[in-house]
Amino acid sequence: MKYQSEYRKKEDIQQLAAQIRKISKKEIRLMEVCGGHTMAIQKFGIPSLLPPNIKLLSGPGCPVCVTSRKFIDQIMAYSRMKEAIITTFGDLIRVPGSSGTLDEEKAAGADIRMVYSILEAIDIAVQNPGKQVIFAGIGFETTAPGTAAGILQAAQKKIKNFTVLSSHKIMPPAMAALIDDGVPIDGYIAPGHVSTITGSHIYEPLATDYKKAVVVSGFEPLDLLQSVYMLVNQIESGKPAVEIQYKRVVTEAGNQKAQEIMNEVFTLRADWWRGLGVLEKSGLGINKKFSDFDTNFRFPMDIPETSDPKGCRCGEILRGTLTPTDCSLFAKACTPVNPVGSCMVSSEGACQAYYRYRNN
Amino acid sequence: MDKILLGHGSGGKLSHELISNLFMHHFSNNILLVQGDAALLPGINEQLAFTTDSFVVDPVFFPGGDIGKLAVAGTVNDLAVSGAEPLYLSASFIIEEGLPVSDLERIVVSMTEEARKAGIQIVTGDTKVVNRGKCDKVFINTSGIGRVKPQHAGIVKGNGIYPGDKVIINGTLGDHGIAVLAARESLHFETTVHSDCASLNQLISGLLGSFSEIRFMRDATRGGLATVLCETTMHNDFGIRLDEAALPVKEAVVGACEIFGYDPLYVANEGKVVIIASAAEAPQIIKKMKENPLGTDSAIIGEVVSDHPGKVVLETSIGGSRIVDMLAGEQLPRIC
């Protein structure tokens, strides 16, 4: 089974890097908007292979990082509800809300369980008929279809004690908002997993209306370098377009079945993004038809607005206007053991990626 | 009687029955058979190594082993990597009410078998039973005693590690962590990977008998290879350079790590020893290790350097380099 080593061959990588250096003339800024890319770029040391005129930026691609502290506060409040079991992906467990983290709440007695899939959460609901099982749904188009499929399954099985607290978001509005806000970006390294679901066509307006280069990329070093090469090519020739580098997985139309179930279960709503504020039609609320499975509908709760901790620059880092090392807290007051901001907590956050894979 | 009852831990008749039918029957040896409140051990005129470890792995049975095998091998290995010859073990069980007796017997038989392989005796023990839900099936604590020859007393501290020394491992990384992860029912994930859980004392004693420039040993369990190497370099005047291309990792483990977002460097092992030895002896050590079934994939994976004291740096296979740091939290829950 050789699906990885051929994408990590030193000679091929050096050769591709040399080709990029050869064709790249302009000062350009390329942004990725996917936590997986953030990690891969730092892990493989991609920036060190590129000429100094190409700057790689990390955008709002980490779901935990862009989500408000209010969401964590809300989960914590629900965890104190009588007979509640909170189920969530491991990523959320250590993210600080206004008054602590879910693992602190768990240690204090709340029933909070880490699951790898929403189906596990549904099993827990079936096994605990006297309890209310709440699944904290987070992520972009990559995880949203899973949540949608879970809700459909729960509906089909007529499960009464299972609801979803959705914080799911979609990517294109954030990518457009950054450009509208004037963040200097010449091209996007578009997310591989999101695009597997949505198809590459969702980025067309970025190329046609905003004149930005877009290449959907895979996650191996050769994928990323080839994507940079394609982006540089587009920018240098002045012909922005949407191209797919990650062709072994991504198509123009995407996964139709996944899109259908997302459309059936979710409805677009305005949502808050760290660094970007409220963006119209950027969040996925649960459709009225499935309100029995919507935690917000079944158990309405008022949670006060929150603000981010002092000194934390996560917002600007998520906009790509600062890099993690520009933050005065980075690697000093803010480390993975004692994170201040969400970008240091999440294993896909830009600050954690810079911290884990720093080379001095 | 097919399930463990609270009465089995009461000290009364049920306890006695369990002890004689199960523990005494399988662990059987002359020291244990005295059944005193303490085991009396023959005097040893050498330095002693003493260690303890508790085992709470979930699930208790997994491909390649079970909590019993782990509890024996884990403590045997802690002694062996300290340069000691493991001699005696204690075994204490905290059992959840309702555990099938057949499961307990399977675990005890597995411990007996591993103790026999490792050439050690289980000489004392204890059993407690707690209410359902107060522990998860069974928790086991083992403590172990071994003797240390004077010439090996420095290994535990890692005295005399010099730049140029080689870093060696006896086989593939991350097998245990991935095998246990896949064995969790809730994951619906299958793999062919078996835990590497094994007692390493014979492999190690073979090396200590043949080589004089083994500076340091540690078993790479929780936190994986990365954590052991970080602990080794921390507060020291040397660093370690690891060569990613030389790290032995099974394709199936690489694949599983990609799916779950883990780094094999941090995934747990239960049958892997990291050795730091002189560059002069390293190739011969590898040759000798490969003669043992537990060392067929042995490799030199890095070098002690003076460049970046206190730090472990990985030379990546694509020609970059990065710092290998300790993890903030656990990658996987309860793997040992």
Chai-1 contact restraints between the chains, C-beta under 6 A:
chainA,res_idxA,chainB,res_idxB,connection_type,confidence,min_distance_angstrom,max_distance_angstrom,comment,restraint_id
A,M1,B,E251,contact,1.0,0.0,6.0,A-B,restraint_1
A,R8,B,S317,contact,1.0,0.0,6.0,A-B,restraint_2
A,R8,B,I318,contact,1.0,0.0,6.0,A-B,restraint_3
A,K10,B,I318,contact,1.0,0.0,6.0,A-B,restraint_4
A,K10,B,G319,contact,1.0,0.0,6.0,A-B,restraint_5
A,I13,B,I318,contact,1.0,0.0,6.0,A-B,restraint_6
A,F44,B,I318,contact,1.0,0.0,6.0,A-B,restraint_7
A,G45,B,G320,contact,1.0,0.0,6.0,A-B,restraint_8
A,S48,B,G320,contact,1.0,0.0,6.0,A-B,restraint_9
A,Y116,B,L187,contact,1.0,0.0,6.0,A-B,restraint_10
A,E120,B,S186,contact,1.0,0.0,6.0,A-B,restraint_11
A,P221,B,I318,contact,1.0,0.0,6.0,A-B,restraint_12
A,P336,B,A328,contact,1.0,0.0,6.0,A-B,restraint_13
A,V337,B,A328,contact,1.0,0.0,6.0,A-B,restraint_14
A,Y357,B,R322,contact,1.0,0.0,6.0,A-B,restraint_15
A,R358,B,I323,contact,1.0,0.0,6.0,A-B,restraint_16
A,N359,B,S321,contact,1.0,0.0,6.0,A-B,restraint_17
A,N359,B,R322,contact,1.0,0.0,6.0,A-B,restraint_18
